[in-house]
Amino acid sequence: MTATAATAVTAPPAPTRVAVVGGGQSCEHEVSLASAAAVADALDPASYDVVRLTIGPDGAWRVGDRALPLGEAVAVLQSCAAVLPVVHGPRGEDGTLAALCELAGVAYVGSGVAAGALAMDKWATKLVAQAVGIATAPAVLLTAAGAATYAWTHPVVVKPVAAGSSHGVSMVREAAQLPDALEAALALDDRVLVEDVVIGREVDVAVLGTADGGRLVPPALEVVVDGWFDHEAKYGGGAEFRIPAPLEDVERKALEEAALALYDALGCAGVARVDFFVTPDGPVLNEVNTMPGFTAQSQVPKMFAAAGLSYAQLLDRLVCDVLPR
């Protein structure tokens, strides 16, 4: 008699359940929806079971077409191994969603509460940058109560302290333009920055912090635009991205060192995009984005693609780095 041994078959591991959150209550709602949809679509279904959650402009949470009370939304987050909070701007990128995940005890991709709040606040970011020796544009901080006292003397950029996608940002070349610029900025925030205009090339540097404490910096990206990089140029196709940015070695090194120093000083995690003006006197900080635009055509994924890390690979690395080990 011949005995036949049964062959054990090992089932493949179940996909990891992750939540992708998009939308939000800021002026960047539509941009965030696009980023979140792209992220969810790019996650490998063989590795990830993706739950798509959206936050409406009214603050209501939804999964698909079903509205969820906040408590139920938190329960959905807690059913996942990790959360990707792809919400740009206030009530998202500013540490709000990170705080919710912290309270819910769920791992999440990206910067924590303090780093998100600091980086979203352009005035606070300036103070941190200056403390670590990074140049910033001279600026005045105004409130709604004090804005009328500001006297225009030279071209400036007026912007909300905490907004995004260049909403509420105006170039003021003459005094007559100032009232409308202040009104547009104050419509989005109760604090406004009035910055001196910096003449220089616009260059973005991405930093990826890894679970082992390492830092990855892909090739920098130069934004080339006729005029200045306002909301219309960002989303209307009027800008060209040059990767790698044509830089001298000394310029590249100075930009990378400044980006790394600010990433660490703010306490960032995951990916951040640090935007600079490159001037004859060295880099001048523009702003920091802890949840930058994240479609495959956005600056950060393009920079990492130039380093050999595809969009899907970048997302996989971000998620894997926050999963329990």
Summary of the structure (lengths in Angstrom):
residues: 325
radius of gyration: 21.6
end to end distance: 48.4
largest distance: 101.8
contacts: 1056
relative contact order: 0.14
helix: 33%
strand: 26%
